[in-house]
């Protein structure tokens, strides 16, 4: 059921906020979409134009929603407005289902970073530590404040246990089959499992299973249509995020 606070105006406000974050997320996607051991990107790979500042100033950098270099107009990053629409839509859906402000803030924080991580994983098959750590830190901090406000520290404890449990499951798989699962997936599972755990253990189990199921079905479709073979590497991060947010939207209270 929709939340009590899901007025059209509120949905529009959250959706607009998500869209406005798009240029910031584009900068993170561009910066981190490099192969392992390569330096993070700051300059246009086509003309060398400096796109992001060095150090902390670079964290607040933005890139145009056009998805093109402002100097040479070459394509950089995802297609125009895809990041903005994805973030806006996810924010609006979360606002529609979650009426409590602090959990909603935690989910939106995770959603924003998750959008960036999904695009990066698709591009270069990696989930950078800087972003997975930021996702976990923001979720734990915001849900921790919610637990204090509600005087329910046990709920935060169960949420953290959910994150640890989901990460442990992924760690076992990563150790058993390194070619199909990486440590980046394990680190992402910490924040996703914590967000799911706030809703309950059923959500944690369901969200974890949904990620595997959606990824498995996608892989099967690619195999059947001949667009992939058994050796094709398919990023799992986007499916982890899909399963998590589908579960939150379904089971959030």
N, C-alpha and C positions, 0 to 999 in steps of 0.2 A: 504493500500500500504506500502511496505517497506520504511524505512527512507532513506534519501539521504546518510547517513553515514554508512549504513549497509553493509560494505564490508566483505568478508569472514574473513579477518585478524582481523577486529574489533570484529566480532562475536566470533571468536576463543579466542581473548584476554578476553572478558567479560565472556565467558563460562569457561575459565580456572580460572579466578578470583573466580567465583562462586564455582567451584570444590575445590579450595584451602581453601575456607571458611568452607568447610564441617567439618573438625575436630574441629573447633571452635564451630560450631553450634551443633555438637554432644555433646560437653561438656555442653552446655546450656540445651540441651534436657535431658541429664542424670541428671544434677543438679536439674532441676525443675520438673521432672516426679515423683512426690510424691503426696500422697493423702493430702487433706487439713489438716492443723494443724500438719503435720509431718515436721521435720526439713529437710532443703535442703540437698541433697545427695552430698557427697564428696568422699566417700570410696566405693570400690567394695562391693556389698551386699553379694557376695559369699565367698570372702576370706579376706575382710577387708583391702585390699591394698589401700593406699591413692592415689586417682586419680586426685584430684583437690586441689590446695592450698587454704588456708584461706584468707579472705579479698579480696582486690583489685587484688592481684596476681591471684586469681582464675578466674577472668573475662577473662584473656588472656589464660586460660588453654585450652588444646586440648585433644581429645580422638582419638584413632586409627580409621582409616576408615574401619578396619576389623570388627568393632562392637563388639570387645571382649576385656576383661581385659588383659592387658599386663603381669599380674602376673600369674593368674590361667587359662586364656584363656576362661573364662566363658562368655556367651553372655551378653552384656550390651548395651542397647539402640537399635536403629533401625538396620535392616540387613545391611550387608556390602555394602558400596558405594551408598545406596539409597538416603541418604541425599545429597551426593556430586552430583549425577546425577540430582536430582531434582533442586538444586540450580543452577548448571551449565546451565541446560536447560532453566530455567526461566530467568536467566541473558541474555542468548543469544537471547531469544525471545524478551525481552525488548529492547535490543540493535538493533534488527532488525526493531522494530516499532518506537522507540523514538530516534530522532537525536540530541536533545538539551541536553547538558551534565548535567546541574543541575537537571532538572526534571528526567532524566535517573538515576542520582545518588540517588534521592529521592525514585524512584520506586525500585531500586535495594536494597537500605537499607531496605525498607518495605518488599521486597521479601525475603531477608535473614532472617530477624526476623520472617517473616510469615512462612517460612519453619519450623523453630524451634517450633513455636507456634502450627502449625498443628500437628506435631508429638506428642507434649506434650498433646494436647487436645484429640487426639485419645487414648493415653496411660492412662491418668488419669482424663479426662474430666474437665480440668481447663486451664485457660489462665492467667499465672502469671502477677501480676501488674508490676514487674520490666521490663518485656519484652514488654507489651503493652504500658507502659510509654516511653520506649526507642524508640519504633516504632513511636509514636506520635511526640516525641521531634525531632527525626531525619528528619521526613517528613516535619514538620513545618519549621525547620531551613533551610533545603536545598531549599524548595520551597520559603521561605522568601528571601533567597539570590537571587534566580532566579527572583523574583518580583522586587527586587532592581535593578538588572542588566538590566532588561527589562523596568524599570521605569513604572511598571504596578502594583502598590500596590492593586488595586481593585481586581485583579485576585486572589491574596492571600486571600483577604477578602472573596471572593466567595468560595474559596476552604475550608476555615475554617468554613464557614456557612454550606457547604456540610457535613463536619464532624460532626458538631453539629446536623444537621438535621437527619443524619443517626443514630447517637447515641440516639437522642430523640425517634426515631421510635423503636429502640431496647429496650430503657428503658420502654416505654409503654408496650411492649410485656413481658418484664421481670417482671414487676409489675403485669400484668394481668395473666401470666402463669409462675410462678417461676420454675416449674418442667421442663419446656421445654427451658427456656432461662435464662442465668445468667448474673451477672454484668460484668463478664469477657468479654462477647460478646459485651456489651455496650461500654466498654473501648476500645476494639479492633475496634469497629465501628468508633470511633473518628479519628483514623489514616487512616482507609480505606476510609471513607467518604471524608476526606481532600484530599487524593490522587485522588479520583474520581472527586471531586469538581474542581480540577485544570483543568481538561479536560472540565467540564461544568456540568450544572444541569441535562442534559439528561443522562450523564454518571453516575451521582450519583443515579438517579432513576433506571436506567437500571442495574447498578451493585448491588444495594440493592435487586432488584427483582430477579436477576440471582442467588444470594446467597440463597434466600428462595426457588426458583424453583428447583435448583440442590439438595438442602437438602431434599426437599419434594419428589422429584422423587427417590432419593436414599432410603429414608425411605419406600416409597411405594414398591420398589423392594424387600426390606428386608421382608416386611409384606407378600407380595404375595408368596415369596419363603419359607416362614416359618422360616426365620433366625432371626426374631424379632417379638415382639408383641407390643401392644400399650403402655406398661409400659417400654419398652426398652429405655434406655437413649442413644441418638445418638449425638455426639459432633457436634455443628453447626459451630465452628470456621473454620474448613477446607473448608466448603462450602461458608462461607463469603469471604475467601481468593480466592477461585476458581472464584466466581462471580466477584470479584473486578478485578483480573488480566485478566480474559477473556474480561472484558469490556475495560480495559486499552489497551489491545492488539488490540481490535477491533476499538476503537474510538480515540486512542491517535493521537494528531496532532503535 
